[in-house]
């Protein structure tokens, strides 16, 4: 018997991986998956390259991916360079007229175009969109937890999905900067997780994926081994009372719950620090992170 070469073993492993992925490719074929992109995966170049490759691969096998992004660190950096003070109230950025101009410039003009370019370099066809385009994201002014004035910070009240659907129908990846406007055209800074949730709902998405800097929802926030892999949305109020869901996880999980209740098949919070975490989530039985049903 001839010895088996290392290349033959590697090729066999690749073939089995592709074969194992087939049922998931079939499941998601022609379905919409919304990815909210943020955290370390957005600032670490190696992780950024992996995310862009994942999105292009999913698109090429017939999955309709919508990429929704924020850009908090980039906004803070630009404000610092322009000597505009960053001010936060209850974890929300106070957004005066000068700051909202910087938000538009950084999200729609810088971050968005860089992501479109990266997807193109990976062989994908992408188009940059902004919530201001065709009033895609309509918002109204919101206030802090104790009624504090937050300036031009908004809650999304309506999503016009037409520009996104037009892009998907042309086999183009929509890359969406989360800036919104009211009915008079005033721009608002809006939460990117909330925007992704409402966009997924408006599109009737199969899956909403939130990339974060943690493994998912943890029973003990300091112990990654206590990851909760699946949560029924009916359990969430109890988990809040127990303190399992607290702090910055509350708005993220509220977005997941709202999306599921409005028809999105499932939502997941996954660790964007893990290379190719999107592929692991979609194209394997193991999944990754915390899933909400």
C-alpha positions, 0 to 999 in steps of 0.5 A, a space after each residue: 500500500 502506498 503511504 498517504 501524503 500530507 497533502 492527501 490528508 489535508 485535501 480529505 479534511 477540506 472535502 469533509 468540511 465542505 461536505 459538512 457545510 452543504 446542508 447549511 448552505 442549502 438551508 440559507 440559500 437565497 435567505 437574508 442574513 444581517 450582520 452587525 459589525 463592530 467591536 475588536 473585529 472592526 479595529 483589528 486588521 487580521 480579524 477585519 480581513 477574515 470578516 470580509 472574506 467570510 461575507 464574500 464567501 457566503 454571498 458566493 454560495 447564494 446567501 444574501 448578506 447585509 452588513 450593518 456597521 457603527 464606528 464609535 472608536 473612529 468617531 471618538 478619534 476624529 472628534 479628538 483630532 478636531 478638538 471636539 470634546 466627547 461627552 457621554 450620558 448614561 453610556 450614550 454619546 451626547 451629539 450636538 450639531 458639530 458632533 452629528 456632522 462628524 458622525 455623518 462624515 466618519 460613518 458614511 464617508 470613511 468607515 463605510 467606504 473602507 468596508 466597501 473597498 475591502 469587500 471589493 478587494 476580496 472579490 465581492 460586489 458591494 455598495 455603500 448605503 447610509 440611513 439617510 439614503 431614501 430615508 432608509 432609517 427614520 428616527 425621532 429624538 430620544 432622551 437619557 435614562 432620566 430625561 437628559 438632553 442627548 442632542 441629536 440622538 435618535 430612536 428609529 421609528 421606520 425602516 425603508 427597506 427598498 434600497 437594501 432589497 434593490 442591492 440584494 436583488 442585484 447580487 450586491 452586498 449592502 453596507 449600511 452606515 447607521 445614521 438616521 434622519 427625521 421627516 425634516 431631514 435632520 440627521 441623528 446618531 442612532 445605536 447600530 445594534 438597534 438599527 441592525 435589529 430593525 433592518 433585519 425585521 424589515 427584511 424578514 431576515 433568517 438570521 441576525 448576527 451581532 459581532 461583539 468582544 465577548 463569547 456571548 451571554 455568560 452566566 458569570 460575566 468573568 468566566 467564559 466557560 459559563 457561556 449560555 448557548 441558547 436562550 428562549 426570549 421568554 427567559 430574558 426578564 428572569 435573567 435580568 432580575 437575576 443579574 445574568 443580563 446586566 449593563 451593556 448587554 441589556 440593549 444588545 439582548 433587547 435588540 435580539 429579543 425584539 427581532 425574534 418577536 418580530 419575525 426574524 428566525 433567530 438572532 445570535 451574539 457571537 465573539 468577533 475576536 474569533 477568526 471566521 466566527 461568522 462561518 462557524 455560526 452559519 455553516 456548522 452544527 456547532 455554532 458559536 456564541 449565544 442564540 435567541 429563539 
